[in-house]
Amino acid sequence: MLALAAEDEAEPAADAVLTSPAYRRILAAFERTAHGVRAKDLCQALDAALEPKQIEGMRAKLKRLVARSILTEPEPGPFTLPRPKRRRSHRPTASGEESGEGSYIILSGFRSGVG
């Protein structure tokens, strides 16, 4: 009996939300945009019906993704992918302390002006 319980714990069931083709299409649409997307706009982008019932269904799916921390809703309406965390610079200030505010750098897309 304990062996059966251990087998169940060893292989957790995959989240149906993440494996569903509908949710994969939604996430693919978010990967192609850099700004917030509203449920109605996403329905239009995915060639779904623009009836209130379908828009509310899309909004419910987006809220599920927010609950799982896959998307964010910074304000009511638009949904976005979470922004990548910025890395802190550990450059000392003139006083010898590590710099605080303004010490964030983004490494991706960085080009040095030095040739």
Secondary structure, 3 states (H helix, E strand, C coil): CHHHHHHHHHCCCCCHHHHCHHHHHHHHHHHCCCCCECHHHHHHHCCCCCCHHHHHHHHHHHHHHHHCCCCECCCCCCEECCCCCCEECCCECCCCCECCCCCEECCCCCCCCCC
